[in-house]
């Protein structure tokens, strides 16, 4: 069993350190979906080597519209949207009943007493 290792991006979001999150990962052909262009060889699902570098997209995770969001806020929104989706699937709510993001941000600020954005 592989033991996963984690690191944090520049916005303090946790990222799994593996070939899937590496900037060197590419897709060579249909037979070898995970290929390291740095080492030019097939890699395992959770493999990681000394040449690992975080992909730029993952390094920017947490940044939207030029504003960095707190990881706690992102988790808050994720849980809320999952609960809304489950209510929709059970027929207890319509899609139009989902809370607008402005309301979600206001609720977060009210519940936790801090802005959802870093630096505020």
N, C-alpha and C positions, 0 to 999 in steps of 0.2 A: 504494500500500500504506500502510495506517494504521500509525503507530508508537504502540504502547500506552504509557500512562504508569501508574505504580503509586503507591500511597500505603499507609500502614500504619494499622491501626486502633489503638485504645487498648491492645490486648494484643499489639501488635507483629506482627500477622498481615498479610501483604501482600494488598492488594485492588486489582483493576484499576479505574482511574479512567475510567469510561465511563457512559453513560446507564443501562445495565443495573444499575449499582450505586448509582444516584442515588435519593435520597428523593423526587424529583419525578417519577419514571417512573410511568406508569399505562398502562392498556389502555383505549383509547377505543372501539374496535370491532374487528371481525374483519379489516378492511382495513388498519388501522394498529395493529399490535400494540405498537409502541413510541411512546409519546406523552408529551410533556413537559407536565405540567399547569401548570408555572410559565410557560413560553413559549407554551403552547397550540398546539403544532405537532408534526408527525411528526419523529422523530429517527432517525439512522442507527444501525446495530448497535453500532459502537464510538465513536460520537460523544460529545463532551464539550464543555460550555460553561462559562462563568464562573460560572454559578449552581449548579454541581455541589455536592452535599452527600451524604456517605456515608449510606446507609440504616442505620437503627438496628440492624437484625438483623446486618448486616455489621460494624458497630461493636462488637457484642457477641460476634462469632465468637471462639472460644477460651475462652469462659466456660461452665462447666457445673457444675451443682449448687452454685453460689455460689463455686466455686473456679476460678481461671484456670489453664489448662494451658499449658505451654511449647509453642511452635510446633514445636520439635524432637521433642517427645513426640507431638504430633498427627501428624507425618509418620511417625514410628516405627510408630504404631498403624495408620495408613493402609497402609503398605507390608506390614505383617504380615497385615492382613485381606485385601489383594489377593492375596498369596501363598496364604493359606488358601483363598480363593475359587477360585483357579486349580487348586489341588490337589483341591478338591471336584469341579470340573468335569471333571478328568481321571480321576476315580474313585479317586484315591489317598488320599482322606480323606473322612470323613463329617462332616456338619454338627455333630454332637455332639462331634467332636474339636477344635473350635475352642477356643482358650485363653480362659479366663475373664479379664475385665479386671483382676482383682486380681493374677493371675499376670503379665499383660502389664506392669502397673505395676511389679511387683517386678523383672522382667527389665530394664526400662528403668533403674531405679535401680541395679541391679547392673552393667549395661554402661557406663553413663555417670557413675555416682557422684553423681547429683543427683536430686532429687525431680521427678516429672513436673509438679508444681504450682509456680506462680510464688510467690515469697515464702517458700519452705521450703528 
